[in-house]
Amino acid sequence: MAKLKETALARLKAKGVRITPQRLAIYCYLSKIQHPTAEELYQALKINFPTVSQATVYNTLRYYKKEGLVRELNFGENTRYDSASDDHYHVICKKCGKVADFHYPYLHEVEEFAEKITNYKTHHRLEFYGICDSCRKKNPAED
């Protein structure tokens, strides 16, 4: 946990973020837990910060997004947050909404090809949908 806190502090300082205990805790949680919702963050934080408000969580997430510290991921009705700054893709469980990261470097070649052919400055987002291991174990008949 100390290493995580140290890394989070360094990243926040590098972006010029005014560090408060709540801001640091939000970023640490985002770095530790993959793709939480704002509500999940709020519920986890209020255990150690009983006076933290939902507004603080939402405002901090909005600020971190603006500063490029987190990505907002909209998957249907769920908005989740990702502190991973590297390019990667996601697999989303159709049952529980859990999101997993995966890396596949060759898709950047497709993006570069699209830019070359169209002369557009492009970016892409790739999502796969399936049923996670936990949900399959709960109900194997629904594979």
Residue, then its C-alpha position, 0 to 999 in steps of 0.5 A: m500500500a505504501k508503494l501505491k500511495e507513493t506512486a499516486l502522490a508522485r503522479l498527482k504532484a506531477k500534474g500539479v494537483r493540490i493534494t488533500p487526503q480525500r483526493l489522494a484516497i480517491y486516486c489510490y482507490l482508482s489505482k487499486i480497484q479496476h474500473p469502479t463507479a463513482e458510487e463504489l468509490y464513495q462507499a469505499l471512501k466513507i469507511n475511512f473518511p466518514t465526512v466525505s460527500q458524494a459531491t467531493v467524489y464526483n468533483t474530484l473525478r471530473y477534475y482528474k478527468k480534465e487533468g488526464l489522470v482518469r478516463e471515464l468509461n461509459f458502458g451502457e448505463n454504467t459510468r466507470y473510471d480507469s486510472a490506467s494511462d496506457d492504451h488498452y481495451h476492455v472486456i465487459c461482463k453482460k451480467c454484472g458489469k465487471v470490466a477487465d483490461f487487456h492489451y493488444p498492440y497491433l490495433h494501433e497499426v489499424e488506427e495509423f492506417a485509417e489516419k493515412i488513408t483518410n487524413y483524419k487524426t483518429h483515436h479508437r475504443l474497442e470493447f468486447y462483451g461476454i460473461c465473466d468467470s464469476c457469473r458463469k460459475k453462478n449460473p453455468a446454463e447461461d453461457 
